[in-house]
Amino acid sequence: DARWNGKVVEVNTSENYVSKLLIKPNSIIPKGSIIFPKRGGAILTNKKRLVLKEEILVDTNTMAIIVPYELNIYYIKYWFDSIDLGKLVSGTSVPQINNKDINPLIIPLPPLEEQERIVAKVDELFELIDELDSNKQELLENIFNIKNKVLQLAIQGKLVEQCEDDEPASLLLERIKA
């Protein structure tokens, strides 16, 4: 047994279920939804997650957009990812998002085939961005090494040609010693 909302509930750890006697109907999120935080500081993390495999049970701090099966869920997710949840917040002491904050949002809905092309293009571009990001550390290391090499050459006097009027370093050292 475990506690949920202050009540003891039956939990089957091998099946991961909670007794339906204590589940509120609006706490079950169907497959094909996008969940996100609706109360508290978690809103500012801007995290939005897809519910793809099966329905899930959420607490009262979570909200969902249920995507109709006629729409591409990834297209709707990409659109929703472009929304900053922090800008939708109402409430003073505890930030929160309500239906009244979500309902006015306008979702541009091209035909399904266009949604699928957009998703494919975004996926392709995100792959390129991820590849660039993974190469970033190697690039930064190369830049660091190049800067060090430039400084080393400068200090050794190999970065620029010596002026004809300059005396060799060995003569300068002799004069300094004298």
N, CA and C of each residue as an Amber inpcrd file, in Angstrom:
protein
   534
   0.8370000  -1.1920000   0.0000000   0.0000000   0.0000000   0.0000000
   0.8740000   1.2460000   0.0000000   0.3190000   2.3180000  -0.5450000
   1.0320000   3.5920000  -0.5950000   0.0340000   4.7030000  -0.3100000
   0.5450000   5.8910000  -0.0720000  -0.3370000   7.0350000   0.1650000
  -0.3630000   7.9080000  -1.0720000  -1.5630000   8.3660000  -1.4040000
  -1.7520000   9.2810000  -2.5240000  -2.8280000  10.2580000  -2.1170000
  -2.5000000  11.5520000  -2.1550000  -3.4200000  12.5980000  -1.6760000
  -3.8950000  12.2970000  -0.2570000  -3.0000000  11.7630000   0.5690000
  -3.3100000  11.5200000   1.9690000  -4.1170000  10.2580000   2.2330000
  -4.4510000   9.4980000   1.1940000  -5.2390000   8.2770000   1.3810000
  -4.3810000   7.0600000   1.0560000  -4.6630000   5.9660000   1.7350000
  -3.9550000   4.7240000   1.4510000  -4.5680000   4.1200000   0.1980000
  -3.7170000   3.7600000  -0.7510000  -4.1900000   3.1600000  -1.9940000
  -3.4380000   1.8650000  -2.2500000  -4.0690000   0.9880000  -2.9600000
  -3.4440000  -0.2740000  -3.3150000  -2.5500000  -0.0340000  -4.5270000
  -1.3060000  -0.4510000  -4.4160000  -0.3790000  -0.2960000  -5.5310000
   0.2190000  -1.6530000  -5.8460000   0.1380000  -2.0420000  -7.1050000
   0.7360000  -3.2870000  -7.5440000   2.0210000  -2.9160000  -8.2640000
   3.1670000  -3.1990000  -7.6620000   4.4350000  -2.7400000  -8.2340000
   4.7910000  -3.4470000  -9.5330000   4.3300000  -4.6680000  -9.7410000
   4.6710000  -5.3480000 -10.9940000   3.7920000  -4.8430000 -12.1420000
   2.6000000  -4.3830000 -11.8540000   1.6870000  -3.8840000 -12.8770000
   1.6240000  -2.3600000 -12.8950000   2.1060000  -1.7130000 -11.8200000
   2.0840000  -0.2610000 -11.6940000   0.6900000   0.3220000 -11.8380000
  -0.2120000  -0.0990000 -10.9990000  -1.5450000   0.4910000 -11.0290000
  -1.9460000   0.9700000  -9.6480000  -2.8890000   1.9030000  -9.6370000
  -3.4480000   2.4260000  -8.4080000  -4.9270000   2.0740000  -8.4140000
  -5.4960000   1.7730000  -7.2670000  -6.9110000   1.4190000  -7.1820000
  -7.7660000   2.5050000  -7.8320000  -8.6520000   2.1090000  -8.7330000
  -9.5030000   3.0630000  -9.4500000 -10.5410000   3.7090000  -8.5400000
 -10.7110000   3.1920000  -7.3380000 -11.6890000   3.7730000  -6.4100000
 -11.3040000   5.1950000  -6.0190000 -10.0140000   5.5110000  -6.0520000
  -9.5470000   6.8120000  -5.5970000  -9.0910000   7.7290000  -6.7240000
  -9.2400000   7.2830000  -7.9600000  -8.7710000   8.0820000  -9.0870000
  -9.8740000   9.0110000  -9.5550000  -9.5220000  10.2920000  -9.6780000
 -10.4650000  11.2660000 -10.2180000 -10.4320000  11.1470000 -11.7360000
 -11.5670000  11.2360000 -12.4130000 -11.6040000  11.0480000 -13.8690000
 -10.6590000  11.9830000 -14.6270000 -10.4850000  13.2290000 -14.1800000
  -9.6290000  14.1630000 -14.9190000  -8.1430000  13.9600000 -14.6250000
  -7.7970000  12.9730000 -13.7910000  -6.3840000  12.7210000 -13.5160000
  -5.8120000  11.6380000 -14.4290000  -6.6460000  11.0320000 -15.2590000
  -6.1700000  10.0400000 -16.2190000  -5.9750000  10.7490000 -17.5580000
  -4.7560000  10.7000000 -18.0550000  -4.4170000  11.3630000 -19.3110000
  -4.3170000  10.2920000 -20.3960000  -5.0920000  10.4410000 -21.4720000
  -5.0710000   9.4060000 -22.5150000  -3.8060000   9.4500000 -23.3660000
  -3.5340000   8.3280000 -23.9820000  -2.4450000   8.2370000 -24.9560000
  -2.7270000   9.2620000 -26.0540000  -1.6730000   9.8770000 -26.5700000
  -1.8450000  10.8940000 -27.6010000  -2.0370000  12.2800000 -27.0110000
  -1.4450000  12.5140000 -25.8480000  -1.5620000  13.8080000 -25.1750000
  -0.1790000  14.4070000 -24.9600000  -0.1860000  15.6810000 -24.6220000
   1.0410000  16.3780000 -24.2470000   0.8200000  16.8960000 -22.8300000
   1.6710000  16.4820000 -21.9020000   1.5150000  16.9300000 -20.5170000
   2.5500000  18.0050000 -20.2030000   2.1840000  18.8450000 -19.2320000
   3.0730000  19.9330000 -18.8040000   2.6510000  20.3740000 -17.4090000
   3.5730000  21.0300000 -16.6690000   3.2290000  21.4820000 -15.3190000
   2.2360000  22.6340000 -15.3710000   1.2970000  22.6350000 -14.4450000
   0.3190000  23.7340000 -14.4120000   0.3610000  24.5310000 -13.1140000
   1.1490000  24.0890000 -12.1380000   1.2070000  24.8120000 -10.8710000
   2.6110000  24.7240000 -10.2910000   3.0950000  25.8700000  -9.8180000
   4.3800000  25.8970000  -9.1340000   5.5290000  26.2930000 -10.0430000
   6.7080000  26.2880000  -9.4640000   7.9120000  26.7020000 -10.1670000
   8.2660000  25.8150000 -11.3520000   7.7410000  24.5910000 -11.3850000
   8.0370000  23.6850000 -12.5030000   7.5680000  24.2620000 -13.8350000
   6.5890000  25.1570000 -13.7990000   6.1070000  25.7860000 -15.0360000
   7.2690000  26.4540000 -15.7560000   8.1510000  27.0870000 -15.0010000
   9.2480000  27.8400000 -15.5970000  10.3050000  26.9550000 -16.2410000
  10.2510000  25.6350000 -16.0170000  11.1710000  24.7200000 -16.7070000
  10.7610000  24.5270000 -18.1540000   9.5080000  24.8490000 -18.4680000
   8.9860000  24.7480000 -19.8380000   8.9860000  23.3230000 -20.3700000
   8.9820000  22.3350000 -19.4960000   9.0150000  20.9440000 -19.9390000
   7.6270000  20.5030000 -20.3870000   7.6100000  19.8850000 -21.5490000
   6.3870000  19.3290000 -22.1110000   6.7270000  17.9270000 -22.5800000
   5.9120000  16.9620000 -22.2420000   6.2150000  15.5660000 -22.5640000
   5.0510000  14.9150000 -23.2940000   5.4010000  14.0130000 -24.2200000
   4.3970000  13.2700000 -24.9690000   3.9640000  12.0330000 -24.1900000
   2.6850000  11.7230000 -24.2530000   2.1470000  10.4860000 -23.6970000
   1.8340000   9.6120000 -24.9120000   2.6810000   8.6200000 -25.1780000
   2.5700000   7.8760000 -26.4250000   2.1750000   6.4080000 -26.2700000
   2.6180000   5.7630000 -25.2120000   2.4210000   4.3180000 -25.1210000
   1.0640000   3.9190000 -24.5610000   0.6700000   4.5440000 -23.4610000
  -0.5970000   4.2130000 -22.8240000  -1.0410000   5.3680000 -21.9470000
  -2.2870000   5.3150000 -21.5080000  -2.7700000   6.3800000 -20.6310000
  -1.9500000   6.4000000 -19.3540000  -1.8950000   7.5800000 -18.7370000
  -1.1160000   7.7210000 -17.5150000  -1.9600000   8.4210000 -16.4580000
  -1.5280000   8.3030000 -15.2390000  -2.1640000   8.9480000 -14.1030000
  -1.2780000  10.1090000 -13.6700000  -1.8730000  11.2890000 -13.5040000
  -1.0980000  12.4600000 -13.0920000  -1.7080000  13.0680000 -11.8460000
  -0.9250000  13.9060000 -11.1820000  -1.4500000  14.6020000 -10.0130000
  -2.0690000  15.9290000 -10.4370000  -2.5360000  16.6850000  -9.4700000
  -3.2580000  17.9310000  -9.7670000  -2.3470000  19.0620000 -10.2180000
  -1.0480000  18.8410000 -10.2440000  -0.1110000  19.8660000 -10.6950000
   0.2410000  19.7190000 -12.1720000  -0.4290000  18.8000000 -12.8360000
  -0.1300000  18.5110000 -14.2350000  -1.3610000  18.7640000 -15.0900000
  -1.1210000  19.2920000 -16.2810000  -2.1900000  19.5900000 -17.2220000
  -1.8560000  18.8910000 -18.5360000  -2.8360000  18.7360000 -19.4170000
  -2.5830000  18.0520000 -20.6820000  -3.3400000  18.7020000 -21.8270000
  -2.7230000  18.6150000 -22.9920000  -3.4120000  18.9110000 -24.2470000
  -3.6370000  17.5520000 -24.8870000  -4.9000000  17.2120000 -25.1250000
  -5.2250000  15.9400000 -25.7540000  -5.3140000  16.1960000 -27.2560000
  -4.4180000  15.5680000 -27.9980000  -4.3280000  15.8070000 -29.4340000
  -5.2660000  14.8510000 -30.1670000  -6.2090000  15.3940000 -30.9500000
  -7.1000000  14.5120000 -31.7290000  -6.2990000  13.6420000 -32.6900000
  -6.7630000  12.4220000 -32.9090000  -6.0040000  11.4880000 -33.7360000
  -5.8590000  11.9640000 -35.1800000  -6.6850000  12.9130000 -35.6230000
  -6.5950000  13.4160000 -37.0010000  -5.3950000  14.3430000 -37.1870000
  -4.7450000  14.7320000 -36.1030000  -3.6090000  15.6530000 -36.1780000
  -2.3190000  14.8950000 -35.8840000  -1.2140000  15.4350000 -36.3760000
   0.0930000  14.8600000 -36.1100000   0.5500000  15.3480000 -34.7280000
   0.6640000  14.4370000 -33.7840000   0.9930000  14.8080000 -32.4040000
   2.3630000  15.5000000 -32.3210000   3.2900000  15.1150000 -33.1930000
   4.6140000  15.7430000 -33.1660000   4.5390000  17.1870000 -33.6620000
   3.6740000  17.4310000 -34.6370000   3.4740000  18.8040000 -35.1170000
   2.9310000  19.6710000 -33.9810000   1.9100000  19.1640000 -33.2800000
   1.3130000  19.9150000 -32.1630000   2.3500000  20.1070000 -31.0610000
   3.1570000  19.0860000 -30.7960000   4.2130000  19.2040000 -29.7690000
   5.2330000  20.2700000 -30.1600000   5.6600000  20.2860000 -31.4280000
   6.6160000  21.3100000 -31.8610000   6.0020000  22.7000000 -31.7440000
   4.7340000  22.8200000 -32.1170000   4.0670000  24.1200000 -31.9620000
   4.0560000  24.5140000 -30.4820000   3.6720000  23.5800000 -29.6080000
   3.5660000  23.8670000 -28.1820000   4.9370000  24.1440000 -27.5710000
   5.9850000  23.4970000 -28.1020000   7.3410000  23.7740000 -27.6160000
   7.7380000  25.2250000 -27.8790000   7.1120000  25.8490000 -28.8730000
   7.4380000  27.2480000 -29.1790000   6.7550000  28.2270000 -28.2200000
   5.8690000  27.7220000 -27.3760000   5.1600000  28.5560000 -26.4040000
   5.9340000  28.5540000 -25.0900000   6.2120000  29.7360000 -24.5520000
   6.8890000  29.8620000 -23.2580000   5.8280000  29.8170000 -22.1630000
   5.7950000  28.7220000 -21.4150000   4.7910000  28.5650000 -20.3620000
   4.8850000  29.6780000 -19.3250000   6.0750000  30.1930000 -19.0970000
   6.2640000  31.2690000 -18.1190000   5.4660000  32.5160000 -18.4690000
   5.1870000  32.7250000 -19.7530000   4.4220000  33.9010000 -20.1800000
   2.9150000  33.7020000 -20.0350000   2.4960000  32.4640000 -19.7590000
   1.0700000  32.1780000 -19.5850000   0.6470000  32.1810000 -18.1190000
   1.6140000  32.3200000 -17.2320000   1.3860000  32.1780000 -15.7900000
   0.4500000  33.2560000 -15.2520000  -0.4500000  32.8200000 -14.3750000
  -1.2510000  33.7470000 -13.5780000  -1.0400000  33.3480000 -12.1160000
  -1.5310000  34.1400000 -11.2140000  -1.3210000  33.8540000  -9.7970000
  -0.1520000  34.6650000  -9.2820000  -0.2040000  34.9680000  -8.0180000
   0.8280000  35.8300000  -7.4470000   1.8400000  35.0320000  -6.6360000
   1.4010000  34.3420000  -5.6010000   2.3650000  33.6420000  -4.7510000
   2.7910000  32.3030000  -5.3660000   1.8620000  31.5920000  -5.9900000
   2.1900000  30.3200000  -6.6320000   1.8210000  30.4400000  -8.1070000
   2.8160000  30.3870000  -9.0020000   2.4790000  30.4870000 -10.4250000
   1.6050000  29.3160000 -10.8540000   0.6620000  29.6000000 -11.7410000
  -0.1970000  28.5260000 -12.2320000  -0.6950000  28.8520000 -13.6300000
  -1.0910000  27.8030000 -14.3280000  -1.6910000  27.9310000 -15.6520000
  -3.0520000  27.2510000 -15.5750000  -4.0590000  27.8950000 -16.1300000
  -5.4040000  27.3430000 -16.1430000  -5.8950000  27.2200000 -17.5830000
  -7.0540000  26.5890000 -17.7490000  -7.6460000  26.4600000 -19.0810000
  -7.7930000  27.8180000 -19.7520000  -8.1500000  28.8250000 -18.9790000
  -8.3460000  30.1730000 -19.5520000  -7.0570000  30.7360000 -20.1360000
  -5.9030000  30.2090000 -19.6980000  -4.6140000  30.6520000 -20.2310000
  -4.2490000  29.8920000 -21.5130000  -4.7230000  28.6550000 -21.6250000
  -4.3980000  27.7960000 -22.7670000  -5.4040000  27.9790000 -23.9100000
  -6.6820000  28.0820000 -23.5740000  -7.7360000  28.1320000 -24.6020000
  -7.5570000  29.2310000 -25.6510000  -7.0780000  30.4300000 -25.3140000
  -6.9340000  31.4650000 -26.3490000  -5.7970000  31.2180000 -27.3450000
  -4.9230000  30.2670000 -27.0500000  -3.8000000  30.0150000 -27.9600000
  -4.3360000  29.5170000 -29.3060000  -3.8020000  30.0770000 -30.3760000
  -4.2460000  29.6960000 -31.7150000  -3.2030000  28.7710000 -32.3330000
  -3.6450000  27.5880000 -32.7060000  -2.7590000  26.6010000 -33.3150000
  -2.9220000  26.6870000 -34.8300000  -1.8730000  27.0250000 -35.5490000
  -1.9730000  27.0190000 -37.0120000  -2.0540000  25.5720000 -37.4980000
  -3.0910000  25.2420000 -38.2450000  -3.3110000  23.8520000 -38.6430000
  -3.3190000  23.6800000 -40.1590000  -2.1600000  23.4240000 -40.7240000
  -2.1350000  23.0790000 -42.1440000  -2.6960000  21.6650000 -42.3300000
  -2.9310000  21.2530000 -43.5670000  -3.3970000  19.8740000 -43.7950000
  -2.4150000  18.8600000 -43.2060000  -2.9040000  17.6700000 -42.9050000
  -2.1050000  16.6300000 -42.2570000  -0.8100000  16.3430000 -43.0220000
  -0.8820000  16.2940000 -44.3540000   0.3210000  16.0150000 -45.1450000
   1.3750000  17.1010000 -44.9250000   0.9240000  18.3490000 -44.8270000
   1.8510000  19.4550000 -44.5720000   2.4250000  19.3630000 -43.1540000
   1.5800000  18.9870000 -42.1840000   2.0690000  18.7930000 -40.8150000
   3.1970000  17.7670000 -40.8130000   3.0090000  16.6820000 -41.5460000
   4.0100000  15.6170000 -41.5920000   5.2970000  16.0970000 -42.2570000
   5.1900000  16.9250000 -43.3100000   6.3860000  17.4720000 -43.9590000
   7.1270000  18.4150000 -42.9990000   6.3660000  19.2120000 -42.2720000
   6.9790000  20.1370000 -41.3090000   7.7170000  19.3600000 -40.2280000
   7.0840000  18.3180000 -39.6980000   7.7170000  17.4960000 -38.6540000
   8.9970000  16.8620000 -39.1910000   8.9520000  16.3370000 -40.4210000
  10.1370000  15.7040000 -41.0130000  11.2700000  16.7290000 -41.1520000
  10.9530000  17.9410000 -41.5770000  11.9730000  18.9760000 -41.7470000
  12.5440000  19.4120000 -40.3980000  11.6650000  19.6010000 -39.4050000
  12.1400000  19.9810000 -38.0600000  13.0360000  18.8800000 -37.5000000
  12.6250000  17.6200000 -37.6620000  13.4560000  16.5050000 -37.1870000
  14.8300000  16.5280000 -37.8540000  14.8480000  16.7690000 -39.1700000
  16.1060000  16.8200000 -39.9130000  16.9960000  17.9520000 -39.3990000
  16.4160000  19.1300000 -39.2010000  17.1940000  20.2720000 -38.7160000
  17.6630000  20.0640000 -37.2850000  16.8060000  19.4640000 -36.4360000
  17.2190000  19.1870000 -35.0630000  18.3770000  18.1870000 -35.0280000
  18.3910000  17.2240000 -35.9640000  19.5170000  16.2860000 -36.0290000
  20.8090000  17.0260000 -36.3350000  20.7460000  17.9710000 -37.2810000
  21.9300000  18.7670000 -37.6160000  22.3880000  19.5940000 -36.4230000
  21.4370000  20.1860000 -35.7260000  21.7690000  20.9880000 -34.5430000
  22.4180000  20.1140000 -33.4780000  21.8550000  18.9190000 -33.2600000
  22.4380000  17.9980000 -32.2770000  23.8560000  17.5910000 -32.6750000
  24.0700000  17.3760000 -33.9750000  25.4090000  17.0190000 -34.4550000
  26.3920000  18.1630000 -34.2140000  25.9490000  19.3900000 -34.5200000
  26.8020000  20.5510000 -34.2580000  27.0930000  20.6840000 -32.7670000
  26.0830000  20.4550000 -31.9560000  26.2530000  20.5690000 -30.5080000
  27.2310000  19.5230000 -29.9960000  27.1620000  18.3060000 -30.5590000
  28.0810000  17.2560000 -30.0990000  29.5140000  17.5530000 -30.5220000
  29.6830000  18.3120000 -31.6170000  31.0250000  18.6780000 -32.0740000
  31.5460000  19.9300000 -31.3800000  30.6910000  20.5810000 -30.5950000
  31.0540000  21.8450000 -29.9660000  32.2610000  21.6960000 -29.0400000
  32.3000000  20.6620000 -28.2230000  33.4000000  20.4870000 -27.2780000
  34.7250000  20.3020000 -28.0140000  34.6840000  19.4980000 -29.0790000
  35.9050000  19.2920000 -29.8710000  36.3450000  20.6060000 -30.5150000
  35.3880000  21.3750000 -31.0080000  35.7020000  22.6640000 -31.6220000
  36.3160000  23.6220000 -30.5970000  35.7380000  23.6740000 -29.3980000
  36.2800000  24.5480000 -28.3470000  37.7020000  24.1480000 -27.9670000
  37.9560000  22.8500000 -27.9050000  39.3070000  22.3750000 -27.5940000
  40.2780000  22.7800000 -28.6990000  39.8490000  22.6600000 -29.9640000
  40.7060000  23.0600000 -31.0910000  41.0030000  24.5540000 -31.0450000
  40.0030000  25.3580000 -30.7480000  40.2090000  26.8100000 -30.6460000
  41.2030000  27.1210000 -29.5380000  41.0530000  26.4730000 -28.3850000
  41.9770000  26.6670000 -27.2650000  43.4040000  26.3120000 -27.6750000
  43.5590000  25.1650000 -28.3660000  44.8990000  24.7260000 -28.7970000
  45.5030000  25.7040000 -29.8060000  44.6800000  26.2120000 -30.7170000
  45.1750000  27.1710000 -31.7130000  45.6130000  28.4620000 -31.0280000
  44.8300000  28.9520000 -30.0810000  45.2150000  30.1650000 -29.3470000
  46.5350000  29.9630000 -28.6100000  46.6880000  28.8070000 -27.9740000
  47.9360000  28.5120000 -27.2670000  49.1210000  28.4680000 -28.2310000
  48.9110000  27.8870000 -29.3970000  49.9760000  27.8050000 -30.3920000
  50.3700000  29.2050000 -30.8720000  49.3800000  30.0720000 -31.1060000
  49.6550000  31.4470000 -31.5200000  50.4770000  32.1610000 -30.4490000
  50.0880000  32.0230000 -29.1880000  50.8380000  32.6600000 -28.0960000
  52.2550000  32.1090000 -28.0010000  52.3800000  30.7970000 -28.1650000
  53.6980000  30.1710000 -28.0950000  54.6030000  30.7030000 -29.2170000
  54.0620000  30.7940000 -30.4260000  54.8400000  31.3220000 -31.5520000
  55.2190000  32.7850000 -31.3120000  54.2870000  33.5470000 -30.7480000
  54.5630000  34.9620000 -30.4760000  55.7010000  35.1060000 -29.4690000
  55.6530000  34.3130000 -28.4080000  56.6700000  34.3910000 -27.3600000
  58.0220000  33.9300000 -27.8780000  58.0390000  32.9580000 -28.7900000
  59.2920000  32.4450000 -29.3410000  59.8380000  33.3400000 -30.4560000
  59.0840000  34.3890000 -30.8040000  59.5410000  35.2940000 -31.8600000
  59.3500000  34.7290000 -33.2460000  58.4760000  33.7580000 -33.3900000
  58.2670000  33.1190000 -34.6910000  56.9660000  33.5580000 -35.3590000
  56.2510000  34.4580000 -34.7220000  54.9550000  34.8610000 -35.2650000
  55.1130000  35.9320000 -36.3410000  56.0810000  36.8340000 -36.1390000
  56.3260000  37.9020000 -37.1140000  57.8110000  37.8980000 -37.4580000
  58.1320000  38.4580000 -38.6000000  59.5400000  38.5360000 -38.9950000
  60.2380000  39.6030000 -38.1560000  61.4810000  39.3530000 -37.8820000
  62.2630000  40.2880000 -37.0800000  62.6570000  41.4830000 -37.9560000
  62.5940000  42.6680000 -37.3640000  63.0190000  43.8770000 -38.0790000
  64.5280000  43.8030000 -38.2920000  64.9800000  44.3600000 -39.4070000
  66.4110000  44.3430000 -39.7110000  67.2050000  45.1310000 -38.6790000
  66.5820000  46.1630000 -38.0960000  67.2760000  47.0050000 -37.1150000
  67.4350000  46.3250000 -35.7530000  66.6450000  45.2710000 -35.5120000
  66.7050000  44.5870000 -34.2140000  67.9830000  43.7760000 -34.1120000
  68.5740000  43.8100000 -32.9170000  69.7470000  42.9860000 -32.6910000
  69.2890000  41.5900000 -32.2860000  70.0960000  40.5810000 -32.4770000
  69.7300000  39.2220000 -32.0480000  69.5390000  39.1830000 -30.5290000
  68.7070000  38.2940000 -30.0680000  68.4170000  38.1590000 -28.6410000
  69.6750000  37.8500000 -27.8410000  70.6020000  37.1060000 -28.4370000
  71.8360000  36.7530000 -27.7180000  72.6460000  38.0100000 -27.3740000
  72.7240000  38.9900000 -28.3050000  73.4450000  40.2330000 -28.0260000
  72.7230000  41.0480000 -26.9510000  71.3860000  41.0560000 -27.0210000
  70.5970000  41.7790000 -26.0210000  70.8540000  41.1840000 -24.6410000
  70.9120000  39.8600000 -24.5390000  71.1790000  39.2060000 -23.2590000
  72.5770000  39.5620000 -22.7340000  73.5560000  39.6420000 -23.6270000
  74.9160000  40.0110000 -23.2280000  74.9210000  41.4330000 -22.6590000
  74.1900000  42.3520000 -23.3220000  74.1490000  43.7260000 -22.8490000
  73.4480000  43.8160000 -21.4920000  72.4320000  43.0250000 -21.3060000
  71.7060000  43.0320000 -20.0310000  72.6180000  42.5260000 -18.9120000
  73.3700000  41.4610000 -19.1960000  74.2800000  40.9090000 -18.1880000
  75.3620000  41.9180000 -17.8230000  75.8250000  42.6360000 -18.8140000
  76.8910000  43.6220000 -18.5840000  76.3230000  44.7610000 -17.7700000
